[in-house]
Amino acid sequence: MLGEGSRLRFATGILLIAGLMLLMAVPVIGQSSETVGTRLRHQNEEGERVPVEGVIISVTTIDRSEVGIGATDSEGVFSVPVPGPDVYLVTIDVNTLPEGIRLREPDRTTVEVEVLESRDGRAIFSLISGDAEPTEESGGVSARRVAQLTTEGIKLGLFLGMAAIGLSLVFGTTGLVNFAHGEMVTWGMLSAYFFNYFGLAGIFGFMAGWWPPLGEGVNLIFAAILAVIVGGATGFLMDRWVFRPLRTRGVSLIAQMVVTIGLSILARYVFLFIFGGNLRFFRDYSAQSALQIWIIEITPKDLITVILSVLILIGVGFFLQRTQTGKAMRAVADNRELAESSGINVQRVIRIVWIGAGALAGLGGVFIGLAEQLSWLIGFRMLLLIFAGVVLGGLGTAYGALLGCLLVGIGIQLSTLFIPVELKNIGALVVLALVLVVRPQGILGRRERFG
């Protein structure tokens, strides 16, 4: 049996390995001063990525004022200078694609690209062979499509699980359903964006010129670490200044839940006021070509974040199972009164749970923002999926939350084999309803008697 110190060192080692893997993440495409461009390639029959030459690409401003137009060169590269930092629209002329080549997403002929000072903007257009079976991209079932959607579902499930574990542990230790948890995910994502671009000089102008992250932005790796710290600090403050006083005063769980709804609405519109409604991207790792692994395509950043998520979740599981604090958390979740009578400092355990929930939600927000676009609404949109995963796995159980989120993620992605992509999240509602009717305690939950 490992001692407490050894167990803590093991858990720390897992986190260090995860950090080192993040440091190996593939860097973004080389950048020059304020240009917009793209690189077009498709996969031939031999599985090689072949440049596509002569495709007309145009760049305009948001109000459709033309900035530049041109064709891809022999390397499939197109680039045009732009007037300055702004958001631009990049449009591909599909009529100029070579015979037998088409867009993977036929309706995605125009993409938004954000250009920062002294940096490039890169648009991504995914091309496929035009003689492929059309059903593979439009609702038919094939081994390739099932494998790709399953991979996407696992990725989504891991990111949701990272946020859901904190939500489930908060419920298990306090009985509180935190409707503001989605905004904690958004807060982590936006904190990373802020540190990635501006540093603290974005708030305190007198810091301009100081060393990063005080005077300027830092690489996303370090911005993510800072976002995790900010998320953990936010969880601490929420417990210290909001929910612990409410618990001390004997405020009912229903009233506390209403407080979380109010906090959710307040935070959401604070994000909108400060961040704006435009979709954005992180400064780093935003434009990458997909890797071909067997019949699956995945970008390097997605591959790294998936591996990191697995390692971090293993570390969390080890912490809960093997450390004294983790055992105390599970004891409080199982029976708070018995845990308190056994000498466990319940308030301290709850404080640690809130800190961990905030940190994991923040990291989950960074990973979700890296895989998608950054939005002030992303946490609110993900909250339903997180709740569906937690309920499916079993309220109050960390492992149940992870299992439930994996099943929800895979189910949502595979549902697009039969229903339009725009309706895929309705599967989460169906799962939620079925579980509440058939097995209310969830897969790993336990039955309880009320009354």
N, C-alpha and C positions, 0 to 999 in steps of 0.2 A: 504493500500500500504506500502511495506517495504521501509525504507530509504536506501540510498546508502550504509551506513555502515553495516546495517543489511543484505543487499544482499551479500556484500563481506564476512561477517561472515558465511552466509549460504553456499556460494560456498566453503569457506575454510573448513567448517565442512564436506562437501561431500568428499573433498580430504583427510581429516584426517581419515574418516571412511574407505576410500579405502586403506590408508596406514595401518590401523589396521588389515584389512582383509588380506593384504599381509603378515603381521607379523604372522598370523595364518596358513600360508602355511605349508603343511605337509613336514617334513624334509626328507632328502635323507636317503637311506638305510645305516645302520651302516657300517663303513668302517674300514679296517685294513691296515697294511703297504703293499702296492704294491702287490696286488693280482688281479686276474681277475676271475669273476664268473658270475653265473646266478641263477635264481630260476624259475623252471618250474611248472606251475599249469594250470589246465583246469577247466572249469565249468561243473559240472555234471547235471543230469536231475532235481535235486532239487534246482539248482541255486547256489550250494556251490562251492567254489574254492578248488580243490583237488590237492595235490602235485603229481607230476609224477616222479616215481622212475625208476632208471636203464637206463636212456637215456645217450648215450655216447656223450661227449662234448670234443672238442679239441681246443687248443689255440696255435697259431703260431705268429711269427713276420710278418711284412708286406712283407718280402722277402720269406715267407713260411718256415722259420726255425722253427721246432717244439719246443714248450715251455713246454707243458704239455697236458695230456689227462686223462680223468676219466669219472665216471658216477655219475648222481645225486643220492643223498641219499634218505632216507625215507621222508624227508621234501621237496624233489624236489630241493635241493640246490647242486650246484657244485661250487668249488673254487679251484684255483691253484695258487701258488706263481709265480711271474714273475721276470726276472732279474733286472728290474728297470723301471723308467718312460719311456714310449714310447707308440706308437700306436700298438695295437695287433688285430689279427683277431680271432674271436670266431666262431667255426663251430659246428652245431648240426648234428648228424647222424640221419636222419629221419627214417632210417630203424630200429632203436632201439626204436622208439616210440611205446607205447602199442597199441594193436589193438583198432581201433575206435577213435584214437587221431591223429590229423594232424596239420600242421602249417596253420595259417590263411592266410599267404602269402607264398605259396609253393616255390617261387623262392628265398625267403630271408633265406637261410640256413647259410649264413655267414654275420656277422656284424663287423664293426670296433669299437674298444673300446680304448679310450685314458686313460692312467694311469698316474697319477701325483705322485710326491714324497710323500711318506707316506700315499697314498690313494688307494682305490680300484677302479677297473674298472668294470662296470656292463653291461652285455648284456641283451637285452630284446627279448624274442621269444614269440609270441602270439600263443597259442594253442587253437584249437576248437575240438568239437566232430566230428569224421570222418563220422558219419552217417547223418550229416546235408546235406540239399539239395545243390549240387554243384553249382547250378545256383546262389545261394545267394552270392557266392564269385566270380563268374566269369561272371558277366554281367546280371544275371537275376534280376527281380524286386520282392522284398518282403518288408513287412512292417518294419521288423527289419533293413534291409539295407537302406531303404529310411530314416528311423528315424536317423540312425547312420550318414549317409551322410549329412542330413540336419543339424545335430548338428555340424559336421565338417565344413559345409559351414557357419553357423552362427559365429563360432569361427574365421574362416578366414576372414569373412566380417567385424567383429568388429576390428580385428587387422589392416586390410587394411583401415578401416574407420578412425582409430586414426591417421594414417599418411595422409590420403586423406583430412581431414578437414583443416590441415595446408596448403596443396597445393592449395586447393580451395580458402581459404581466401587470400593467397598471390595473386592469380590470380584476385580475386574480388577487392582487394584494389589497385593493381598496374597494372593489365592487363598482368602480366608476367607469362608465362608458364615455370615453373622451372624444367628443365630436370635433375638437380642435386639433386632433392628431394629424389630419391632412395638411393643415396649415404649418405644422411643425416640419413636415416633409418639404413643403414649399419654402419654408424659412431656411432650411439647410441648403437647398438648391440655390436660392437667391444670395445667401451669404457667400457661397463658393463663387458665384458669378461676380459679386462685388469685390472680393479679394483677388479674383483672377484678373480683373480689369483695373481697379482703382487703388486698392489698399485703403488704409484709414485716411489717407489724404483726400479721398472722395467725400469724407465728412468734415475733417479738420484740415482746411486748406493750408494752414501754416506748416503742416507736415510735408508739403511738396518738396521733393529733393532728398528726403530722408531715405534710409535703406528700406527695402521691401520687407514685410508687407505694409510698413507704415506710410511710406511716401509714394509707392507705386504698386501696381499689380504684381502677382507672383504666378508661377506655373500652377496649373490646375491641381497637380499632385499636392502641393503645399496648401493651396486654397481649400482643397477638400479636407485636409487635416484641420485647418482652422474652422471650417464649417462644422465639423464633428464637435470641436470644442465649444463653438457657439451653441450648437444644438443641445449639448449636455448642460451648459450653463442655463439655457432657456428652461430645460426641464427642472433644474434645481430651483430657479426663481418661481416657476409656476407652482411648485409644491410649497416652497417656503412662504410666499406672499399671497397665494390664492387658496390652495386647497387644504393645506394644513390648518390655517385658521378656520376654514369652514368645517373641517372634521372636528376640531377642538370645540367648536360651538355646537356641535351636534346637528349641523345642517343635513337634511335628508339627501340621499343619493340622487333623487329626482331633481331637487333644486341644484345640486352640483352639476348635474348633466345639463341643465338649462344654462348654467354659467359657461360650460364648455361650448355650447352652441353660440352664445353671445361672443365669446372670445374668438370663435371661428369666423363669424361674420365681420367682427372688427378687424382682425388680422388680414383677412382677405382683401378688404377695401383699402387698408393701409398699404398693402403690397401693390394694389392697382394704382394708388395715388403716387407712390414713390417710383415704382418700377415701370409703370405704363402698361398698356394693353398689347403692345407689339410682341411678337414671338422673337426670341433671341437665341444665341448659341454661346457656348463657352469659347474663350479665345483660343484654347488649345484642343487638339484632337477632334475637331469638329468635322474635318473633311478627310475621309480615308476610303480607299478602295477595299472591297470585300475580298477576303481570302476564300479560296475554294478548298474545303475539307470534305473529301468524298463527294457526296451529292449536296452538301450543305454550303451555303455562302454566309460568312460572318465577318464583320470588320474586326481588325485587331483590337480596337478599344472595347468592343462588346465581348470579345473572347477574354480579355484581361479582366474586365469587370465581373464577368460570370465566375471566373476562377477565384477572384478576390472575394466575391460574395460567398462562395462555398467555404473558403478558408475562414472567413470571419464568422459565419454561422456555426462552423465546427468549433471555433474558439468560444463562442457564446454557449454552445451546448456543453462543452467541457467545463466552462465556468459554473454553469448551473448544476452540473452533476457532481463535480469534484471539489469545489472550493467551499469553505465554511459559509461565506456570504451567499453563494448560490444555493446551498442547502437551506439557508435561512429564508431566502426568497421563496423557495418551493414550500417550505413549512408554513409561512405566512399565507401563501396562496391556498394551501390545503385547509388550514384551520387557524384563523388569526388568533382566536382566544386561547387555544391550546399552545400556540407558538409563544404568545406573550407570557403565559403562565410558566413556560419552560425556560424563561429568562432571555428570550430573544428581544432585542430592541426593535420593536415593530416600526416605530417612526423612522428610525435610521434606515431600516430595510426599504421602506416606502420611498424615502429620499433617494436611495441608490437606484431603485427601480425607475423613478422619474428621470434621473440623470441618464441612465442607460437608454431609456426609451427615447429621450431627446437626441442623444448621440446617434443611435441607430436610425432614427427617422431622418436626421440630417444627412447621414451617409447614403441612405436610400434615395433621398432627394437628389443628391449629386449624381448617383448612378442613373436614375431615371432621366434627369436632365441631359446627361451625356448621351444616352441612347435616343432621346427624342429632342424636341425643342423646348426651350425654357418659357414658361408661362406662369402668370400669377394665379391661374386657376388649376394648375396641374395637381396640387394636393387635394383640392375639392373633388376633382374628377376621379382621382385614385382612391378616395376614401371609401366609396361604395365597394370597390374591388377588395380593399383591405378588410372591410367588415365581412364581405362574403367569405373570404378566406378564413378569417378568425372564427366565424360561426360554423363553417364547414368542418374545420379542424377540431373545434371545441373551445368555447370561451374560457379564458384563464389559463390555458396551457400553451407554453412556448412552442413545443414540438408540434402540437396540433395546428397552431397558427402557420407554421412553416409548411406543413403537409397540405393544409387547406389552400394556402396561397399558390403552391405549386400546381395543385389540381385545377384551381380557378384559372391560373395563367395558361396552362395547356388547353383547358376546355374552351377558353375564350378564343385562342388562336385557331384551334381546330374547327371551331364553329363556322369560320369563314369559308370552309369547304362547301357549306350548304346555304349560308345566308350572306347578305351583303356586308362588307367590312364595316360600314357605318353603323350596323346594328349588332356588332359582335359583343358589346358590353352588356347587352340584354341577357346574355347567358349568365352573368353574375347574379342578376335578379332572379332568374329561374332557379339557380343553385340555392340561393338564399331561401326562397320560398319552399323548395322541396325539402331542404334540410330541416327547416323549422317544423314542417308537417310530419316528416318520416322519422327523423332522429334529432330532436331539439338539442340534445347535449353535444352533438357533433361527433366526428369519427373517434377522436381520442378523449372526448369529454366523458364525464360519469353522470349517471342519473342521480338526481337529488329529490328528496321529498319536501314539499312545501305545505304549510298549514299545520 
